[in-house]
Amino acid sequence: MRSDWNITITDYRGARQYCLTGTARQKIRITLASCMAVVAIIITSLISQSLASHDLQLQVAELQQQNLGLERHNGFLLAEQRDLVATLDQRNRRLAGLDSDISHLENLLAVDQDTESPLEMRISTAYDELFEKQLMLRNIPRLSPVPFNAITSSYGARKHPLKGSTGMHHGVDLRANMRTPVVATADGIVIKAGRYSNGIGKMVEIQHRYGFSTIYGHLDSAEVAVGDIVHQGDEIAKSGNTGLSTAPHLHYEVHYLGDRIDPQPFLEWQLRQYDNLITRQQDVPWESLEKAIVTTVRHRQDQPAQATPAAQRSLRPTARLTAASP
């Protein structure tokens, strides 16, 4: 039985006949199968690529979201960085200002300036020195007990304006109108207040620490009583013209261990000229006094647990020092 196929094709030009043998048909089938396989592969590849493209699109979208999140986080980090830089600049400016303040304070206190030392150590040293000097300035008589105008009679030998005899003037006379407020020149306790028969009329005497005492004479009135505790700057009396006096003024004396000493150097004693009094007034053992002050300071600093918070705060200087501070 023949397996050849005869195919006749008729058109306007006539009929043509083709013969397909089994071998030709087999080749055609193989070719068609191959084409279909290629088409299937192409379609599968296209579908796979489409799916891969979709996955990539999803990944790109996810990466875009992550990128937006990173950009926002980066913005936050940049803002924090700007804030940190601004804070650091501000702190550096404060440190520079603090270093300048410490240098000024060291200058004021006559402390050796060691710029190589840590700032904390310089502050601690300056604080200790300031505290010691403040204790001296608060507990030892200083400045004028009345608004300073003039000294009308100095310490030393003079001719008495009423008696006419020459004798020792144991204080200074300070010009003051009637009933000018008189203030204590250091912390202490009132041991005399009233009129006494010693020529200076009404008077107030205050006992201070470290062996010092002060007398305020020719008063119009005493505003304190014996036993009162007064602080530096407290009003204690009104100036007047009582006793052996020719005009209103204040007679002011400074005593050390019962001996009268020249008050004038004490009238000018302040932090800016701290060493002036020590240089000018040689009747007082300043080195011994300063050692006693240092011992007191160190004793208090070595026992912080025994002091109340309020007491600890009271040990620290409360006023900010400026170039004009006393």
Secondary structure by P-SEA (a helix, b strand, c coil): cccbbbbbbbccccbbbbbbcaaaaaaaaaaaaaaaaaaaaaaaaaaaaaaaaaaaaaaaaaaaaaaaaaaaaaaaaaaaaaaaaaaaaaaaaaaaaaaaaaaaaaaaacccccccccaaaaaaaaaaaaaaaaaaaaacccccccccccccccccccccccccbbbbccbbbbbbccccbbbbccccccccccccccccccbbbbbbccbbbbbbcccccccccccccccccccccccccccccccbbbbbbbbcccccccccccccccccccaaaaaaccccaaaaaaaaaaaaaaaaaaccccccaaaaaaaccccccccccc
